[in-house]
Amino acid sequence: MANNVVTCPTCGTRNRVPAVASGTPNCAQCKKPLPWITAADDETFDAVADSSKTTVLVDLWAPWCGPCRKVGPVLEQAAAEHAGRLKLVKVNVDNSPELAQRFEASSIPTMLMMRKGATVARQVGAPSAAALKTWVRNNLG
């Protein structure tokens, strides 16, 4: 599992953010929470998402899916707005058929809100940006 490099929205410092950590990522310079956005697949999902102590927003998507590309930036913005409280895990269903089957993702995009490995909310399709942000906020816990 690779680290992502995230620029701190507060001070502009570039930080390495691991896919798996015991806590939540904070900026090395200013110590503010960082957006936590990572990818997972059939092999890494348990470590990246199921074992997370933070609420996880799972985005089941595919690169050829237009609506998926529409909601992607909104989900990334939600991860930034809720830094320290939310981890966005992106799963390409074309590369992860077991996860697509596990979560019954017959239509994409499918978004799941998870806590301690359990799904607590589900959103199928591409609602407006405002509706999607409201859904995230209402299910953040």
N, CA, C and O of each residue as an XYZ file, in Angstrom:
564
protein
N       0.844     -1.170      0.000
C       0.000      0.000      0.000
C       0.894      1.239      0.000
O       1.783      1.397      0.837
N       0.632      2.081     -0.941
C       1.471      3.263     -1.118
C       0.961      4.436     -0.285
O      -0.211      4.505      0.087
N       1.871      5.343     -0.011
C       1.502      6.600      0.636
C       1.041      7.576     -0.437
O       1.546      7.557     -1.560
N       0.098      8.414     -0.098
C      -0.289      9.525     -0.957
C       0.409     10.772     -0.441
O       0.683     10.887      0.754
N       0.692     11.696     -1.328
C       1.244     12.978     -0.910
C       0.110     13.985     -0.967
O      -0.508     14.183     -2.014
N      -0.160     14.622      0.170
C      -1.271     15.555      0.302
C      -0.716     16.912      0.712
O       0.098     17.012      1.630
N      -1.164     17.952      0.025
C      -0.790     19.307      0.395
C      -1.761     19.808      1.453
O      -2.977     19.770      1.260
N      -1.229     20.269      2.554
C      -2.053     20.774      3.652
C      -2.842     21.991      3.169
O      -2.249     22.945      2.666
N      -4.171     21.971      3.315
C      -4.969     23.124      2.892
C      -4.753     24.358      3.771
O      -5.098     25.470      3.370
N      -4.190     24.173      4.955
C      -3.972     25.290      5.868
C      -2.655     26.001      5.610
O      -2.621     27.225      5.480
N      -1.553     25.227      5.534
C      -0.234     25.867      5.435
C       0.518     25.565      4.140
O       1.559     26.170      3.885
N       0.015     24.643      3.319
C       0.647     24.347      2.042
C       1.777     23.337      2.095
O       2.395     23.064      1.066
N       2.068     22.773      3.260
C       3.122     21.775      3.383
C       2.676     20.463      2.733
O       1.531     20.039      2.887
N       3.603     19.828      2.004
C       3.314     18.528      1.407
C       3.625     17.443      2.428
O       4.698     17.427      3.031
N       2.656     16.525      2.615
C       2.752     15.472      3.626
C       2.501     14.110      2.995
O       1.668     13.969      2.100
N       3.235     13.109      3.474
C       2.950     11.723      3.076
C       1.832     11.215      3.982
O       1.910     11.309      5.207
N       0.792     10.674      3.352
C      -0.342     10.148      4.108
C      -0.470      8.664      3.774
O      -0.713      8.314      2.619
N      -0.311      7.789      4.765
C      -0.402      6.353      4.511
C      -1.843      5.913      4.299
O      -2.776      6.568      4.763
N      -2.019      4.799      3.593
C      -3.355      4.244      3.388
C      -3.917      3.680      4.682
O      -5.128      3.686      4.902
N      -3.024      3.192      5.538
C      -3.428      2.597      6.814
C      -2.627      3.270      7.925
O      -1.410      3.416      7.820
N      -3.317      3.678      8.988
C      -2.653      4.288     10.141
C      -3.498      4.041     11.380
O      -4.698      3.785     11.279
N      -2.879      4.116     12.536
C      -3.608      3.877     13.777
C      -4.484      5.066     14.174
O      -5.461      4.899     14.904
N      -4.142      6.249     13.702
C      -4.928      7.446     14.000
C      -5.381      8.103     12.716
O      -5.658      7.418     11.732
N      -5.460      9.417     12.712
C      -5.797     10.161     11.501
C      -4.603     11.026     11.121
O      -3.847     11.447     11.997
N      -4.417     11.300      9.830
C      -3.248     12.073      9.408
C      -3.367     13.552      9.765
O      -4.420     14.170      9.608
N      -2.250     14.100     10.251
C      -2.152     15.521     10.547
C      -0.937     16.082      9.830
O       0.018     15.358      9.549
N      -0.978     17.362      9.538
C       0.131     18.037      8.872
C       1.366     18.017      9.773
O       1.277     18.278     10.973
N       2.507     17.707      9.182
C       3.760     17.690      9.944
C       4.156     19.089     10.407
O       4.842     19.234     11.419
N       3.734     20.110      9.682
C       4.117     21.493     10.004
C       3.146     22.150     10.996
O       3.546     22.559     12.086
N       1.869     22.245     10.607
C       0.904     23.001     11.423
C       0.027     22.122     12.317
O      -0.727     22.630     13.146
N       0.128     20.805     12.144
C      -0.589     19.818     12.970
C      -2.095     19.781     12.740
O      -2.804     19.123     13.501
N      -2.608     20.466     11.716
C      -4.045     20.430     11.403
C      -4.375     19.103     10.714
O      -3.504     18.512     10.077
N      -5.625     18.624     10.830
C      -6.017     17.381     10.160
C      -5.901     17.519      8.635
O      -6.184     18.572      8.064
N      -5.478     16.423      7.997
C      -5.350     16.380      6.539
C      -6.480     15.562      5.937
O      -6.991     14.644      6.577
N      -6.874     15.887      4.706
C      -7.836     15.021      4.009
C      -7.213     13.635      3.844
O      -6.037     13.511      3.501
N      -8.009     12.598      4.091
C      -7.512     11.229      3.985
C      -8.231     10.551      2.837
O      -9.371     10.109      2.982
N      -7.566     10.471      1.701
C      -8.132      9.905      0.485
C      -7.168      8.835     -0.006
O      -5.985      9.102     -0.217
N      -7.678      7.631     -0.184
C      -6.833      6.531     -0.632
C      -7.639      5.572     -1.498
O      -8.863      5.672     -1.586
N      -6.948      4.660     -2.120
C      -7.593      3.638     -2.946
C      -7.433      2.290     -2.265
O      -6.511      2.085     -1.476
N      -8.336      1.377     -2.577
C      -8.251      0.015     -2.063
C      -8.767     -0.931     -3.141
O      -9.469     -0.525     -4.067
N      -8.403     -2.191     -2.996
C      -8.887     -3.212     -3.923
C      -9.248     -4.460     -3.127
O      -9.273     -4.430     -1.896
N      -9.526     -5.552     -3.823
C      -9.944     -6.781     -3.141
C      -8.943     -7.222     -2.075
O      -9.341     -7.722     -1.023
N      -7.659     -7.041     -2.335
C      -6.634     -7.505     -1.408
C      -6.402     -6.558     -0.237
O      -6.056     -7.016      0.852
N      -6.580     -5.259     -0.424
C      -6.209     -4.288      0.604
C      -7.388     -3.700      1.377
O      -7.180     -2.996      2.364
N      -8.606     -3.971      0.953
C      -9.770     -3.305      1.545
C      -9.889     -3.530      3.047
O     -10.172     -2.590      3.790
N      -9.679     -4.758      3.502
C      -9.827     -5.033      4.938
C      -8.904     -4.155      5.766
O      -9.322     -3.590      6.777
N      -7.650     -4.037      5.341
C      -6.691     -3.224      6.095
C      -6.988     -1.739      5.969
O      -6.874     -0.998      6.946
N      -7.369     -1.296      4.768
C      -7.570      0.131      4.507
C      -8.887      0.648      5.081
O      -8.926      1.738      5.652
N      -9.952     -0.114      4.938
C     -11.280      0.393      5.310
C     -11.894     -0.312      6.516
O     -12.287      0.345      7.480
N     -11.981     -1.636      6.473
C     -12.690     -2.356      7.537
C     -12.080     -2.138      8.907
O     -12.801     -2.093      9.904
N     -10.765     -2.001      8.974
C     -10.107     -1.867     10.273
C      -9.928     -0.411     10.714
O      -9.346     -0.153     11.767
N     -10.420      0.532      9.922
C     -10.244      1.948     10.237
C     -11.054      2.353     11.465
O     -12.204      1.946     11.631
N     -10.437      3.158     12.314
C     -11.136      3.691     13.492
C     -11.941      4.947     13.139
O     -12.757      5.421     13.930
N     -11.694      5.471     11.944
C     -12.373      6.665     11.449
C     -13.559      6.236     10.587
O     -13.522      5.167      9.976
N     -14.600      7.049     10.531
C     -15.703      6.776      9.608
C     -15.146      6.747      8.194
O     -14.353      7.608      7.812
N     -15.568      5.742      7.410
C     -15.050      5.538      6.061
C     -16.172      5.760      5.052
O     -17.269      5.218      5.188
N     -15.874      6.566      4.042
C     -16.766      6.754      2.906
C     -16.164      5.972      1.748
O     -15.094      6.321      1.250
N     -16.846      4.917      1.316
C     -16.372      4.076      0.224
C     -17.046      4.531     -1.059
O     -18.270      4.635     -1.130
N     -16.234      4.799     -2.069
C     -16.716      5.187     -3.389
C     -16.455      4.032     -4.341
O     -15.313      3.794     -4.736
N     -17.519      3.310     -4.714
C     -17.421      2.227     -5.689
C     -17.667      2.853     -7.060
O     -18.766      3.334     -7.337
N     -16.644      2.846     -7.919
C     -16.677      3.603     -9.161
C     -15.937      2.842    -10.256
O     -15.359      1.784    -10.005
N     -15.959      3.384    -11.466
C     -15.171      2.870    -12.592
C     -14.750      4.056    -13.449
O     -15.485      5.039    -13.549
N     -13.570      3.976    -14.069
C     -13.070      5.120    -14.845
C     -13.922      5.471    -16.061
O     -13.898      6.617    -16.508
N     -14.671      4.517    -16.606
C     -15.487      4.770    -17.790
C     -16.865      5.352    -17.443
O     -17.630      5.707    -18.340
N     -17.176      5.450    -16.159
C     -18.506      5.872    -15.690
C     -18.571      7.395    -15.544
O     -17.917      7.965    -14.671
N     -19.355      8.048    -16.394
C     -19.499      9.500    -16.342
C     -20.019     10.014    -15.010
O     -19.422     10.931    -14.446
N     -21.116      9.458    -14.478
C     -21.601      9.912    -13.176
C     -20.569      9.716    -12.056
O     -20.516     10.509    -11.116
N     -19.752      8.661    -12.157
C     -18.702      8.438    -11.153
C     -17.695      9.583    -11.181
O     -17.249     10.058    -10.137
N     -17.345     10.017    -12.384
C     -16.385     11.122    -12.512
C     -17.003     12.428    -12.024
O     -16.284     13.346    -11.629
N     -18.332     12.516    -12.049
C     -19.025     13.709    -11.553
C     -18.989     13.780    -10.024
O     -18.766     14.852     -9.462
N     -19.207     12.647     -9.348
C     -19.263     12.669     -7.886
C     -17.876     12.607     -7.245
O     -17.721     13.006     -6.090
N     -16.878     12.120     -7.960
C     -15.532     11.991     -7.397
C     -15.012     13.266     -6.756
O     -14.609     13.238     -5.593
N     -15.006     14.393     -7.482
C     -14.511     15.640     -6.875
C     -15.343     16.109     -5.675
O     -14.808     16.716     -4.748
N     -16.637     15.831     -5.692
C     -17.493     16.215     -4.560
C     -17.111     15.404     -3.324
O     -17.064     15.939     -2.216
N     -16.840     14.116     -3.515
C     -16.432     13.271     -2.394
C     -15.069     13.695     -1.856
O     -14.846     13.687     -0.646
N     -14.167     14.061     -2.750
C     -12.848     14.534     -2.315
C     -12.971     15.842     -1.536
O     -12.253     16.057     -0.559
N     -13.880     16.714     -1.969
C     -14.119     17.957     -1.240
C     -14.718     17.658      0.141
O     -14.362     18.304      1.126
N     -15.621     16.686      0.206
C     -16.206     16.301      1.501
C     -15.132     15.746      2.427
O     -15.146     16.018      3.628
N     -14.198     14.967      1.877
C     -13.096     14.435      2.687
C     -12.247     15.571      3.237
O     -11.778     15.500      4.373
N     -12.047     16.613      2.444
C     -11.270     17.773      2.904
C     -12.039     18.553      3.973
O     -11.461     18.979      4.972
N     -13.335     18.734      3.759
C     -14.149     19.482      4.719
C     -14.256     18.766      6.060
O     -14.388     19.413      7.099
N     -14.202     17.445      6.045
C     -14.352     16.656      7.262
C     -13.036     15.965      7.641
O     -13.041     14.884      8.231
N     -11.917     16.599      7.298
C     -10.598     16.041      7.616
C     -10.498     15.747      9.109
O     -10.903     16.554      9.946
N      -9.956     14.588      9.421
C      -9.845     14.172     10.817
C     -11.025     13.347     11.284
O     -10.948     12.681     12.316
N     -12.122     13.383     10.533
C     -13.333     12.639     10.904
C     -13.766     11.645      9.838
O     -14.617     10.793     10.093
N     -13.179     11.748      8.626
C     -13.649     10.957      7.491
C     -12.475     10.485      6.648
O     -11.534     11.235      6.389
N     -12.546      9.240      6.230
C     -11.554      8.662      5.322
C     -12.285      8.243      4.053
O     -13.227      7.452      4.109
N     -11.852      8.773      2.906
C     -12.437      8.417      1.619
C     -11.617      7.291      1.008
O     -10.413      7.431      0.799
N     -12.279      6.171      0.723
C     -11.626      5.020      0.112
C     -12.282      4.768     -1.240
O     -13.469      4.452     -1.316
N     -11.496      4.912     -2.308
C     -11.993      4.752     -3.663
C     -11.688      3.335     -4.142
O     -10.548      2.877     -4.068
N     -12.724      2.642     -4.637
C     -12.593      1.265     -5.114
C     -13.047      1.205     -6.567
O     -14.219      1.428     -6.869
N     -12.111      0.901     -7.462
C     -12.431      0.713     -8.878
C     -13.042     -0.679     -9.018
O     -12.341     -1.680     -8.869
N     -14.345     -0.749     -9.304
C     -15.038     -2.040     -9.346
C     -14.562     -2.919    -10.495
O     -14.704     -4.140    -10.430
N     -14.004     -2.332    -11.538
C     -13.461     -3.146    -12.633
C     -12.266     -3.963    -12.160
O     -12.047     -5.074    -12.642
N     -11.493     -3.425    -11.223
C     -10.318     -4.109    -10.697
C     -10.606     -4.867     -9.405
O      -9.742     -5.587     -8.906
N     -11.809     -4.713     -8.860
C     -12.144     -5.315     -7.563
C     -13.528     -5.975     -7.613
O     -14.455     -5.522     -6.941
N     -13.667     -7.037     -8.404
C     -14.982     -7.665     -8.551
C     -15.521     -8.264     -7.256
O     -16.735     -8.314     -7.060
N     -14.637     -8.719     -6.374
C     -15.112     -9.292     -5.107
C     -15.784     -8.240     -4.237
O     -16.806     -8.515     -3.609
N     -15.213     -7.024     -4.194
C     -15.830     -5.950     -3.414
C     -17.139     -5.498     -4.055
O     -18.110     -5.217     -3.352
N     -17.171     -5.428     -5.378
C     -18.414     -5.066     -6.064
C     -19.518     -6.057     -5.713
O     -20.665     -5.666     -5.496
N     -19.171     -7.327     -5.660
C     -20.154     -8.348     -5.301
C     -20.513     -8.264     -3.813
O     -21.687     -8.344     -3.452
N     -19.516     -8.106     -2.963
C     -19.758     -8.019     -1.516
C     -20.745     -6.905     -1.180
O     -21.627     -7.082     -0.340
N     -20.591     -5.751     -1.844
C     -21.453     -4.607     -1.557
C     -22.618     -4.472     -2.530
O     -23.310     -3.454     -2.542
N     -22.831     -5.503     -3.345
C     -23.959     -5.546     -4.283
C     -24.043     -4.282     -5.120
O     -25.101     -3.663     -5.238
N     -22.917     -3.913     -5.694
C     -22.825     -2.694     -6.506
C     -23.236     -3.009     -7.940
O     -22.396     -3.086     -8.836
N     -24.528     -3.189     -8.142
C     -25.029     -3.470     -9.491
C     -25.129     -2.200    -10.319
O     -25.197     -2.263    -11.546
N     -25.139     -1.056     -9.664
C     -25.121      0.250    -10.328
C     -24.029      1.089     -9.681
O     -23.805      1.028     -8.472
N     -23.360      1.868    -10.510
C     -22.340      2.773     -9.981
C     -22.628      4.172    -10.487
O     -23.210      4.332    -11.560
N     -22.235      5.177     -9.741
C     -21.508      5.085     -8.486
C     -22.387      4.603     -7.334
O     -23.582      4.888     -7.269
N     -21.755      3.869     -6.440
C     -22.379      3.482     -5.178
C     -21.454      3.967     -4.070
O     -20.258      3.677     -4.078
N     -22.007      4.699     -3.127
C     -21.234      5.205     -1.999
C     -21.766      4.559     -0.718
O     -22.975      4.434     -0.521
N     -20.837      4.156      0.138
C     -21.178      3.533      1.410
C     -20.512      4.308      2.535
O     -19.350      4.698      2.424
N     -21.231      4.527      3.596
C     -20.646      5.091      4.801
C     -20.496      3.918      5.764
O     -21.453      3.194      6.037
N     -19.258      3.741      6.282
C     -18.974      2.595      7.141
C     -18.356      3.043      8.461
O     -17.579      3.995      8.520
N     -18.730      2.321      9.519
C     -18.120      2.507     10.829
C     -17.778      1.138     11.380
O     -18.632      0.254     11.442
N     -16.521      0.962     11.782
C     -16.035     -0.295     12.359
C     -16.351     -1.484     11.452
O     -16.707     -2.559     11.935
N     -16.223     -1.293     10.148
C     -16.416     -2.370      9.183
C     -17.851     -2.636      8.792
O     -18.103     -3.503      7.955
N     -18.806     -1.916      9.371
C     -20.225     -2.135      9.072
C     -20.775     -0.960      8.256
O     -20.465      0.200      8.529
N     -21.584     -1.277      7.264
C     -22.212     -0.248      6.450
C     -23.357      0.378      7.234
O     -24.241     -0.325      7.723
N     -23.335      1.721      7.352
C     -24.385      2.426      8.080
C     -25.266      3.272      7.162
O     -26.342      3.712      7.567
N     -24.810      3.503      5.918
C     -25.615      4.256      4.958
C     -25.138      3.902      3.551
O     -23.984      3.525      3.344
N     -26.051      4.032      2.596
C     -25.761      3.678      1.204
C     -26.419      4.701      0.284
O     -27.559      5.108      0.508
N     -25.693      5.111     -0.748
C     -26.208      6.049     -1.749
C     -25.841      5.495     -3.126
O     -24.664      5.285     -3.418
N     -26.841      5.259     -3.965
C     -26.594      4.763     -5.315
C     -26.963      5.859     -6.297
O     -28.010      6.494     -6.172
N     -26.095      6.075     -7.274
C     -26.341      7.098     -8.278
C     -25.603      8.383     -7.950
O     -24.878      8.477     -6.960
N     -25.811      9.371     -8.814
C     -25.093     10.637     -8.696
C     -26.053     11.776     -8.374
O     -26.558     12.436     -9.283
N     -26.311     12.014     -7.082
C     -27.165     13.150     -6.715
C     -26.417     14.465     -6.947
O     -25.235     14.463     -7.294
N     -27.097     15.553     -6.758
C     -26.438     16.859     -6.884
C     -25.335     16.969     -5.836
O     -25.331     16.238     -4.845
N     -24.410     17.877     -6.063
C     -23.313     18.085     -5.118
C     -23.853     18.435     -3.735
O     -23.369     17.916     -2.729
N     -24.851     19.310     -3.681
C     -25.424     19.716     -2.397
C     -26.065     18.529     -1.681
O     -25.889     18.361     -0.474
N     -26.810     17.706     -2.424
C     -27.463     16.540     -1.814
C     -26.433     15.529     -1.327
O     -26.606     14.927     -0.267
N     -25.370     15.343     -2.090
C     -24.336     14.392     -1.690
C     -23.588     14.874     -0.442
O     -23.292     14.080      0.451
N     -23.285     16.169     -0.382
C     -22.623     16.715      0.807
C     -23.525     16.598      2.031
O     -23.046     16.320      3.131
N     -24.812     16.806      1.848
C     -25.765     16.657      2.948
C     -25.819     15.212      3.414
O     -25.849     14.944      4.615
N     -25.830     14.269      2.458
C     -25.832     12.844      2.792
C     -24.596     12.489      3.621
O     -24.701     11.788      4.628
N     -23.436     12.968      3.202
C     -22.196     12.705      3.947
C     -22.304     13.289      5.352
O     -22.041     12.598      6.337
N     -22.684     14.542      5.443
C     -22.785     15.215      6.743
C     -23.775     14.500      7.677
O     -23.494     14.329      8.864
N     -24.925     14.087      7.145
C     -25.944     13.447      7.960
C     -25.541     12.044      8.440
O     -26.051     11.560      9.450
N     -24.623     11.397      7.710
C     -24.239     10.031      8.055
C     -22.839      9.924      8.626
O     -22.321      8.823      8.815
N     -22.230     11.062      8.900
C     -20.858     11.067      9.408
C     -20.760     10.492     10.815
O     -19.755      9.882     11.179
N     -21.792     10.688     11.584
C     -21.816     10.092     12.919
C     -21.204     10.872     14.006
O     -21.191     10.428     15.154
